[in-house]
Amino acid sequence: MDETILSKQNNYPGSYIKQDLKEAEEEHRNHKELKDKKYGFYFLLFQGLVYIITIISFGFGNPDQLGKPYDSDQKVCGVDVGLEQYKFIYFTNPSDQKHLSRTVCVKECPVLEEDHNEDESLALQCYPNNAINSCRNRPSIDDPNYSMIYYDSVPFIDVCLPRKSSYFQNIQHGLDQSQIISFLSDMSSGRVIIFASLALCLFLNQLFYFMMIKLQKTSIWVISITSIFGLFISGFLGLFYFLKQYQYSETVITTAKITKEQAIGMIQVQESNITIILISSAFFLLCGVYFLIDLIVNRKRYKTMGVKIQIVNYFFDFSSSGIRQQEGQPSRFREILILLMGSAGCLLIFCALWVWMATNLFSIGKAVQGYYPFNTYQLNWTTYLMGFIHIFELVVVTLAILGSEQMLLIGKVVEVYKHMGIQRQKIDSQDPEQSLMDILEIYAFNNFGSVVFGEAIIFLLMIPRLLIKIYVWISLKNDAEFEIPSWFQQILCINDRAYLLAYLRNDEFLLSAKSQYVFDKRLKETTDVQYHGEQLSVTYCFAVANLCVSLTYILIITTSTKIGIHQPVYFLLVSFIFSYFISMMFSTVYGATIDNLTILLYRDTTPDGQEVGTCVRNAVRLMKESELDGQTHQQQHDVQD
């Protein structure tokens, strides 16, 4: 752990930043081998296991049959040879639940204006099998060799749903399907909605990024109002959708026939828990009320956040500060935008590959006789085991991409901070400012494995840490002298604020997290310092994510009869989580920079706790006042000469 922080007794951690920068530069220049071999080895070992699973998945999987129905002969409708045009499954006798396993693949779902149960001239466009040897209407229910009932139906996700109320109620049990297979099937069926939500997410993130550069202080008000608007609109749309779906869960069918919309709604309610929509909608509305009250009551704080956005712009763009950028150095904002788009692109490509691999993996199994059409294909235990590893891979790599992006940004902040000090102090330095590619090389050798491991631990402890914070807050309200148990503090100190120290000191990520926790605690206890960057990031992410969720709600509601989705609840959750993570990448530029500049400033102090000099409009302090005064007198003397 950083002993310089722990040993400091006054309210400032100490004047260590210049020494940190010097040590970091020397170590990064000389250190060319992987320091955190243990964690890097674990990560590579896990990736090797994933690659083996990938080979098995593509070797034995058949994604074309994923989520597809099977007829009575265990043939896949729309997939097997001869059945390419017969993609819909048809329940031949839905008059009761005894014959749900007797099915046939049909080319089109039959439509009847009026029931003609006795008309044997009616015939389906079906593909006969051993159980169903004729496609003609044969309504003789009492016949033990009964074959077919021709009834009015509507198509929905490869199944012909009967519109006759009694038939529909009987076949619902025959539509049971594995949750994971339904989810992957939804990803395929609803890809248009995914692309629309993704396009909106990327557009809003780039819009907000350029808006913070151009509007500067004003941008925080636009983002905050957008966040509040997004929370309210997604909350109200969620309530509307919940009430719309809830009526299908309580529907007592009184009519002889049901509409297509009713049939689809009842199937969706049966396969997903709509209570999640109610809870999330209430959460969004409460957050909207809280953010609105906070914006009104704490206007000064938001004004300060706007000033800090302007400081970040000023920090990355030396042209407005009169400091000449080094020759040949690319625009920092352009370089950072490339980092953001590259990180988002890596995440998108990985997620697309992950879904592709999942569709292969979860199609490894075999057809078993005696099951209903959509669960005839049974997955074995090895598939579930490999599936669990594959899901863990999604979490690990996502955290690795997010952590890598933040570490690279921290490296850029440190480089700019260092060279700004060099310029201000008129130091004759030939060392060029390191580009993001240079920082990437340093990071890959020094910190990658440790950061990925640390991020995974932080993610796993996210919920326990939140519960502990709530418990501590309640306990302090009841007892002002309440002491936090040591093991609670051990969990609380494992946070995502370790990047700067991990980069500067080249320590292990979790070790740096503990040091940073001590730093934050002392700073907040003795000074009125707030980390506004974290609040800015949350506001920013909610603004984008809730607008994307709102679009997803609208598309799901308006296309419910055109795009077949089994589980709209999980579809909405994926839309929110995915857009939130993408927004987190973009918001890091300002959120992490603001908070890490605060850390840098309070680490760059004199041993007795005195503030250091001004660097950027009296907001970014780097040098002692005496050094600035000395430079001012020297400059005046030079002018007189």
C-alpha positions in Angstrom: 0.0 0.0 0.0 1.1 3.6 -0.6 2.8 4.3 2.8 3.2 8.0 1.9 -0.5 8.4 2.2 -1.0 6.3 5.3 1.9 7.9 7.2 0.7 11.5 6.5 -0.9 13.0 9.6 -2.2 16.4 8.3 -5.2 16.9 6.1 -3.2 16.6 2.8 -1.7 13.4 1.6 1.7 15.1 0.9 3.7 16.6 -1.9 4.4 13.4 -3.8 3.1 14.0 -7.3 6.3 15.3 -8.8 8.2 12.3 -7.3 5.4 10.1 -8.6 5.7 11.5 -12.1 9.5 11.1 -12.1 9.3 7.5 -10.8 6.5 6.6 -13.2 8.5 8.0 -16.2 11.7 6.1 -15.3 9.9 2.9 -14.5 7.8 3.0 -17.7 10.8 3.8 -19.8 12.9 0.9 -18.4 10.3 -1.7 -17.5 9.6 -3.9 -20.6 8.3 -7.1 -19.1 5.0 -8.0 -17.6 5.0 -7.1 -14.0 1.7 -8.5 -12.9 2.4 -11.9 -14.4 0.1 -13.7 -12.1 -3.1 -11.9 -13.1 -2.0 -11.7 -16.8 -1.4 -15.4 -16.8 -4.9 -16.1 -15.3 -6.5 -13.9 -17.9 -4.7 -15.6 -20.8 -5.4 -19.0 -19.3 -9.1 -18.2 -19.2 -9.1 -16.9 -22.7 -7.5 -20.2 -23.8 -10.3 -22.1 -22.2 -12.8 -19.8 -24.0 -11.1 -20.4 -27.4 -11.4 -24.2 -26.8 -15.1 -23.8 -26.1 -15.4 -21.6 -29.3 -13.8 -24.4 -31.4 -16.2 -27.0 -29.9 -19.2 -24.6 -30.4 -18.4 -24.0 -34.1 -17.6 -27.7 -34.6 -20.7 -29.2 -33.1 -23.3 -26.4 -33.0 -26.0 -25.7 -35.5 -27.3 -22.1 -35.0 -29.9 -22.5 -37.8 -32.0 -24.7 -35.5 -31.7 -22.4 -32.4 -35.2 -21.7 -31.2 -36.9 -23.5 -34.1 -39.8 -25.9 -33.5 -39.7 -29.7 -34.1 -42.5 -31.7 -35.6 -43.6 -35.2 -34.4 -40.7 -36.8 -36.2 -38.1 -34.6 -34.5 -37.5 -32.7 -37.7 -36.7 -29.0 -37.6 -39.3 -26.8 -39.3 -37.7 -24.4 -41.8 -34.2 -26.0 -41.4 -34.1 -29.7 -42.3 -33.9 -30.9 -45.9 -37.3 -30.5 -47.6 -38.6 -28.4 -44.8 -36.9 -25.1 -45.8 -40.2 -23.5 -46.9 -42.2 -25.0 -44.0 -41.1 -22.9 -41.0 -44.3 -22.8 -38.9 -45.3 -25.5 -36.4 -48.9 -26.4 -36.3 -50.7 -28.2 -33.5 -53.0 -30.6 -35.2 -55.4 -31.2 -32.3 -55.5 -28.3 -29.9 -59.0 -29.3 -28.6 -57.2 -30.6 -25.4 -53.7 -30.8 -24.0 -53.3 -34.6 -24.6 -52.3 -34.2 -28.3 -49.8 -31.3 -28.1 -47.0 -33.5 -29.2 -48.8 -34.2 -32.5 -47.5 -31.5 -34.7 -46.6 -30.8 -38.4 -44.6 -28.2 -40.2 -46.7 -25.9 -42.4 -45.7 -23.3 -45.1 -48.4 -20.8 -44.1 -50.7 -20.4 -41.1 -54.4 -21.0 -42.2 -56.8 -18.1 -42.0 -60.6 -18.7 -41.8 -63.3 -16.1 -41.7 -65.7 -18.7 -40.4 -65.1 -22.1 -38.8 -65.7 -25.0 -41.1 -64.7 -27.9 -38.8 -66.6 -30.5 -40.8 -65.4 -29.4 -44.2 -62.9 -32.1 -45.2 -62.0 -30.3 -48.5 -59.9 -27.9 -46.5 -56.2 -28.7 -46.6 -53.0 -27.2 -45.1 -49.8 -26.6 -46.9 -48.0 -29.0 -44.7 -45.1 -31.5 -44.8 -46.6 -34.9 -43.6 -44.7 -37.0 -41.1 -45.2 -40.4 -39.6 -47.8 -39.2 -37.1 -49.6 -36.9 -39.5 -49.9 -38.6 -42.9 -52.4 -36.2 -44.4 -52.8 -32.4 -44.6 -56.6 -32.5 -45.1 -59.0 -31.4 -42.4 -60.1 -34.5 -40.5 -62.1 -33.3 -37.5 -63.2 -36.7 -36.2 -62.0 -36.2 -32.6 -63.3 -39.5 -31.3 -61.3 -41.4 -33.9 -58.1 -42.9 -32.3 -56.3 -42.4 -35.6 -57.3 -38.7 -35.6 -55.0 -36.6 -37.7 -55.9 -32.9 -38.3 -58.1 -30.0 -37.3 -58.1 -27.0 -39.7 -58.6 -23.8 -37.7 -58.1 -20.0 -37.9 -54.7 -18.9 -36.7 -52.1 -16.1 -36.6 -48.3 -16.5 -37.1 -46.0 -15.6 -34.3 -42.3 -16.6 -34.1 -42.6 -19.8 -36.1 -45.8 -21.1 -34.6 -49.5 -20.8 -35.7 -51.4 -19.6 -32.8 -55.1 -20.6 -32.9 -57.5 -17.7 -32.6 -60.2 -19.9 -31.0 -60.1 -19.1 -27.3 -60.4 -22.7 -26.1 -57.7 -23.9 -28.5 -55.4 -21.1 -27.6 -55.6 -21.8 -23.9 -54.8 -25.5 -24.5 -51.7 -24.9 -26.6 -50.0 -22.4 -24.3 -48.3 -25.1 -22.3 -46.9 -26.5 -25.6 -44.9 -23.3 -26.2 -42.6 -23.8 -23.3 -38.9 -23.1 -24.2 -35.6 -22.7 -22.5 -35.1 -19.1 -21.3 -31.6 -18.7 -22.7 -32.7 -20.0 -26.1 -35.7 -17.6 -26.1 -33.3 -14.8 -25.3 -30.9 -15.6 -28.1 -33.8 -16.1 -30.5 -35.1 -12.6 -29.5 -31.7 -11.1 -30.2 -32.0 -12.5 -33.7 -35.6 -11.5 -34.3 -35.2 -8.1 -32.8 -31.9 -7.1 -34.4 -33.6 -4.1 -36.1 -34.6 -2.7 -32.7 -31.1 -3.4 -31.4 -29.5 -1.5 -34.4 -31.9 1.4 -33.9 -31.1 1.7 -30.2 -27.4 1.3 -30.9 -27.5 4.0 -33.6 -29.3 6.4 -31.2 -26.8 5.6 -28.4 -23.7 6.3 -30.6 -25.3 9.5 -32.0 -26.2 10.9 -28.5 -22.8 10.1 -27.1 -21.0 11.9 -30.0 -23.5 14.8 -29.7 -22.9 15.2 -26.0 -19.1 14.9 -26.4 -19.0 17.7 -29.0 -21.5 19.7 -27.0 -19.3 19.6 -23.9 -16.4 20.9 -26.0 -18.4 23.7 -27.7 -21.0 24.7 -25.0 -18.7 24.0 -22.1 -20.3 25.3 -18.9 -23.8 25.3 -20.5 -23.6 21.7 -21.4 -24.1 20.4 -17.9 -27.6 22.0 -17.8 -28.5 20.4 -21.2 -27.3 17.0 -20.0 -29.1 17.2 -16.7 -32.4 18.3 -18.2 -32.0 15.6 -20.9 -31.4 13.0 -18.1 -34.5 14.1 -16.2 -36.6 14.1 -19.4 -35.2 10.6 -20.3 -36.0 9.2 -16.8 -39.6 10.5 -16.8 -40.3 9.4 -20.4 -38.9 5.9 -19.9 -40.7 5.7 -16.6 -44.1 6.6 -18.0 -43.6 4.5 -21.1 -42.7 1.6 -18.8 -45.9 2.1 -16.8 -47.9 2.3 -19.9 -46.4 -0.9 -21.3 -46.8 -2.7 -17.9 -50.5 -1.8 -17.8 -50.9 -2.9 -21.4 -49.3 -6.2 -20.7 -50.9 -6.7 -17.3 -54.4 -6.8 -18.8 -53.2 -9.9 -20.7 -52.1 -11.6 -17.6 -55.5 -11.1 -16.0 -57.5 -11.6 -19.2 -60.5 -13.9 -18.8 -61.4 -14.8 -22.4 -65.1 -14.2 -22.9 -65.1 -14.1 -26.7 -65.0 -17.1 -29.0 -62.0 -15.7 -30.8 -59.0 -13.5 -29.7 -57.1 -11.0 -31.8 -53.5 -11.3 -32.9 -52.4 -8.6 -30.4 -54.2 -10.4 -27.5 -52.6 -13.7 -28.5 -49.1 -12.2 -28.7 -49.5 -10.3 -25.4 -50.6 -13.3 -23.5 -47.7 -15.4 -24.8 -45.2 -12.6 -23.8 -46.7 -12.3 -20.4 -46.5 -16.0 -19.9 -42.8 -16.2 -20.8 -41.5 -13.1 -19.0 -41.9 -11.4 -15.6 -43.6 -8.0 -16.2 -43.1 -7.1 -12.6 -39.5 -6.2 -13.5 -41.0 -3.5 -15.8 -43.1 -2.0 -13.0 -40.1 -2.0 -10.6 -37.7 -0.4 -13.2 -40.4 2.2 -14.2 -40.9 3.2 -10.5 -37.1 3.4 -10.1 -36.7 5.7 -13.1 -39.5 8.0 -12.0 -38.1 8.2 -8.5 -34.7 9.0 -10.0 -36.2 11.6 -12.2 -37.9 13.3 -9.2 -34.6 13.1 -7.2 -32.5 14.6 -10.1 -35.1 17.4 -10.6 -35.1 18.3 -6.9 -31.3 18.1 -6.8 -30.9 20.3 -9.9 -33.1 23.0 -8.3 -31.8 22.8 -4.8 -28.1 22.3 -5.6 -27.8 24.7 -8.6 -24.4 25.9 -7.4 -23.0 22.4 -7.5 -24.1 22.0 -11.1 -22.7 25.4 -11.9 -19.4 24.2 -10.4 -19.6 21.0 -12.6 -20.0 23.3 -15.6 -16.9 25.2 -14.7 -15.0 21.9 -14.3 -16.1 20.9 -17.8 -14.6 24.1 -19.0 -11.4 23.4 -17.1 -11.1 20.0 -18.7 -11.5 21.6 -22.1 -8.9 24.1 -21.2 -6.7 21.4 -19.8 -6.7 19.3 -23.0 -6.5 22.3 -25.3 -3.4 24.3 -24.7 -4.2 26.8 -27.5 -6.5 28.8 -25.3 -4.0 28.9 -22.4 -1.1 30.4 -24.4 0.9 27.3 -24.0 2.3 26.1 -27.3 1.6 22.5 -28.1 4.6 20.4 -29.1 5.3 20.3 -32.8 3.9 17.2 -34.4 1.6 16.5 -31.5 -1.9 15.6 -32.7 -5.0 17.3 -31.4 -5.8 15.8 -28.0 -9.5 15.9 -28.5 -9.2 14.1 -31.8 -6.9 11.6 -30.2 -9.3 11.1 -27.3 -12.3 10.7 -29.7 -10.4 8.0 -31.6 -9.9 6.3 -28.2 -13.6 6.5 -27.4 -14.7 5.3 -30.8 -12.1 2.5 -30.8 -13.2 1.3 -27.3 -16.9 1.4 -28.3 -16.0 -0.4 -31.5 -14.1 -3.1 -29.6 -17.1 -3.6 -27.3 -19.6 -3.8 -30.1 -17.5 -6.2 -32.1 -16.9 -8.4 -29.1 -20.6 -8.4 -28.2 -21.5 -9.4 -31.8 -19.0 -12.2 -31.7 -20.2 -13.2 -28.3 -23.8 -13.5 -29.5 -22.6 -15.4 -32.6 -20.7 -17.8 -30.5 -23.6 -18.2 -28.1 -26.0 -19.2 -30.8 -23.5 -21.9 -31.8 -22.8 -23.0 -28.2 -26.5 -23.3 -27.1 -27.4 -25.3 -30.2 -25.2 -28.2 -29.0 -27.6 -31.0 -27.8 -30.0 -33.5 -29.2 -33.7 -33.9 -30.0 -35.5 -36.0 -27.5 -38.9 -37.7 -28.2 -41.8 -36.9 -25.9 -41.3 -33.2 -25.5 -43.2 -30.3 -27.0 -42.1 -28.6 -30.3 -40.0 -25.8 -28.7 -38.2 -27.9 -26.1 -37.7 -31.1 -28.1 -34.1 -30.1 -28.5 -32.5 -30.6 -25.1 -29.2 -29.1 -24.0 -26.8 -31.4 -22.1 -25.0 -30.5 -18.8 -21.7 -29.8 -20.6 -23.4 -27.2 -22.8 -24.7 -25.4 -19.6 -21.2 -25.6 -18.1 -19.6 -24.1 -21.2 -22.5 -21.6 -21.3 -21.7 -20.4 -17.8 -18.0 -19.9 -18.8 -19.1 -18.0 -21.9 -21.4 -15.7 -19.9 -18.5 -15.0 -17.5 -16.3 -14.2 -20.5 -18.8 -11.5 -21.5 -18.4 -9.9 -18.1 -14.6 -10.2 -17.9 -13.9 -8.8 -21.4 -16.4 -6.0 -21.1 -14.7 -4.9 -17.8 -11.3 -5.3 -19.5 -12.3 -3.0 -22.3 -13.8 -0.4 -19.9 -10.8 -0.6 -17.6 -8.3 -0.4 -20.4 -10.0 2.7 -21.8 -10.0 4.4 -18.4 -6.3 3.5 -17.8 -5.3 4.9 -21.2 -7.2 8.1 -20.5 -5.5 8.4 -17.0 -2.2 8.0 -18.7 -3.1 10.8 -21.1 -4.2 13.1 -18.2 -0.9 12.4 -16.4 1.1 13.2 -19.6 -0.7 16.4 -20.2 -0.4 17.4 -16.5 3.3 16.7 -16.6 4.1 18.6 -19.8 1.9 21.5 -18.7 4.1 21.7 -15.6 7.3 21.5 -17.8 6.0 24.3 -20.0 5.0 26.5 -17.0 8.4 26.0 -15.3 10.3 26.7 -18.6 12.1 23.4 -18.3 14.2 22.5 -21.3 12.9 19.0 -21.9 13.4 17.0 -25.2 11.0 14.3 -24.1 7.9 14.4 -26.3 4.4 14.0 -24.9 3.5 10.3 -25.1 0.7 9.4 -27.5 -2.1 7.0 -26.6 -0.3 4.3 -28.5 2.8 4.8 -26.3 0.6 4.7 -23.2 -1.1 1.6 -24.5 2.3 -0.2 -24.7 3.1 0.8 -21.1 -0.3 -0.3 -19.9 -0.2 -3.6 -21.7 3.1 -4.5 -20.1 2.5 -3.1 -16.6 -1.1 -3.0 -15.5 -3.4 -5.0 -17.8 -3.8 -8.2 -15.8 -4.1 -6.5 -12.5 -6.7 -4.0 -13.8 -8.8 -6.8 -15.3 -8.7 -8.8 -12.0 -9.4 -5.7 -9.9 -12.3 -4.7 -12.1 -13.8 -8.2 -11.9 -13.6 -8.1 -8.0 -15.1 -4.6 -8.0 -18.0 -5.8 -10.2 -18.7 -8.9 -8.0 -18.7 -6.7 -4.9 -20.9 -4.0 -6.4 -24.1 -5.1 -4.7 -22.5 -6.0 -1.3 -20.8 -2.6 -1.3 -24.1 -0.8 -2.0 -25.8 -2.7 0.8 -23.0 -1.9 3.2 -23.2 1.8 2.3 -26.9 1.8 3.1 -26.3 0.0 6.4 -23.5 2.4 7.4 -25.7 5.4 6.5 -28.6 4.2 8.6 -26.3 3.3 11.5 -24.7 6.7 11.5 -28.1 8.4 11.5 -29.0 6.4 14.6 -25.6 6.6 16.3 -23.2 9.4 15.3 -20.3 7.5 17.1 -20.9 4.3 15.1 -17.6 2.7 14.0 -17.6 0.9 10.7 -16.4 -2.7 11.2 -13.0 -3.4 9.7 -14.2 -6.1 7.3 -16.9 -3.6 6.0 -14.1 -1.1 5.3 -12.1 -3.8 3.5 -15.0 -4.2 1.1 -15.7 -0.5 0.8 -12.1 0.2 -0.1 -12.3 -2.1 -3.2 -13.6 0.6 -5.5 -12.9 1.7 -9.1 -11.0 4.8 -8.1 -7.6 3.1 -8.1 -6.6 3.9 -11.7 -4.4 6.9 -11.0 -2.3 5.4 -8.3 -2.0 2.1 -10.2 -0.6 4.1 -13.1 1.6 6.4 -11.1 3.0 3.9 -8.6 2.7 0.8 -10.8 1.2 -1.0 -7.8 -1.4 -3.8 -8.0 -4.9 -2.5 -8.7 -6.5 -3.6 -5.5 -3.6 -2.3 -3.4 -4.0 1.1 -5.1 -7.7 1.0 -4.4 -7.0 0.7 -0.7 -4.6 3.6 -0.8 -7.1 5.7 -2.7 -9.8 4.9 -0.3 -7.7 6.2 2.6 -6.9 9.3 0.5 -10.6 10.0 -0.3 -11.6 9.4 3.3 -9.1 11.8 4.8 -9.7 14.4 2.1 -13.5 14.4 2.7 -13.1 14.4 6.4 -10.9 17.5 6.5 -11.9 19.5 3.4 -15.1 20.1 1.5 -13.8 18.4 -1.6 -16.4 16.7 -3.8 -15.7 14.4 -6.8 -18.1 16.0 -9.3 -16.9 13.8 -12.1 -18.7 10.7 -10.8 -22.0 12.6 -10.6 -21.4 14.0 -14.1 -20.9 10.5 -15.4 -24.0 9.1 -13.8 -26.1 12.0 -15.1 -24.6 11.6 -18.5 -25.2 7.8 -18.6 -28.8 8.1 -17.4 -29.5 10.7 -20.1 -28.4 8.5 -22.9 -29.5 5.1 -21.6 -33.0 6.2 -20.7 -33.6 7.8 -24.1 -32.4 4.6 -25.7 -34.8 2.6 -23.5 -37.6 4.9 -24.4 -36.9 4.3 -28.1 -36.9 0.5 -27.4 -40.2 0.8 -25.6 -41.8 2.6 -28.6 -40.4 0.2 -31.1 -41.5 -2.9 -29.1 -45.1 -1.4 -28.6 -45.5 -0.4 -32.3 -44.0 -3.5 -33.8 -45.4 -6.1 -31.4 -47.4 -7.8 -34.2 -44.6 -7.6 -36.7 -41.4 -8.4 -34.8 -41.7 -11.5 -32.7 -40.1 -11.2 -29.2 -40.7 -13.8 -26.5 -39.3 -11.8 -23.6 -39.5 -8.0 -24.0 -38.6 -7.5 -20.4 -35.0 -8.9 -20.9 -34.8 -7.1 -24.2 -35.4 -3.8 -22.4 -32.8 -4.6 -19.7 -30.2 -5.4 -22.4 -31.0 -2.1 -24.1 -30.5 -0.1 -20.9 -27.3 -2.0 -19.8 -25.7 -1.9 -23.2 -26.3 1.8 -23.8 -25.3 2.6 -20.2 -21.9 0.9 -20.7 -21.3 2.6 -24.0 -22.2 6.0 -22.4 -19.8 5.2 -19.5 -17.0 5.0 -22.1 -17.7 8.5 -23.4 -18.5 10.1 -20.1 -15.2 8.9 -18.7 -13.4 11.7 -20.6 -14.9 14.3 -18.4 -16.0 12.3 -15.4 -12.6 10.6 -14.8 -10.6 13.6 -15.8 -12.4 15.9 -13.4 -11.9 13.5 -10.4 -8.4 12.6 -11.2 -7.3 16.2 -11.6 -8.7 16.7 -8.2 -6.6 13.9 -6.9 -3.5 15.2 -8.7 -4.0 18.7 -7.3 -4.4 17.6 -3.7 -1.4 15.3 -4.0 0.7 18.1 -5.4 1.0 20.1 -2.2 3.8 21.2 0.1 4.7 19.0 3.0 3.1 21.4 5.5 -0.2 21.2 3.6 0.0 24.6 1.8 -1.7 25.0 -1.6 0.5 25.1 -4.7 0.5 27.5 -7.5 -1.9 28.2 -10.3 -1.6 26.6 -13.8 -5.0 26.8 -15.6 -7.1 29.8 -14.7 -6.5 29.4 -11.0 -8.2 26.0 -11.1 -5.5 23.5 -12.0 -2.7 24.0 -9.5 0.8 22.7 -10.2 3.5 24.9 -8.9 4.2 26.7 -5.6 3.2 30.3 -5.4 6.8 31.2 -4.6 8.0 29.5 -7.8 5.4 31.5 -9.8 6.4 34.7 -8.1 10.0 34.0 -8.9 9.2 33.4 -12.6 7.1 36.6 -12.7 10.0 38.6 -11.3 12.4 36.9 -13.7 10.2 37.6 -16.7 9.9 41.3 -15.7 13.6 41.5 -15.3 14.1 40.0 -18.8 11.7 42.5 -20.2 13.5 45.4 -18.6 16.8 44.1 -20.0 
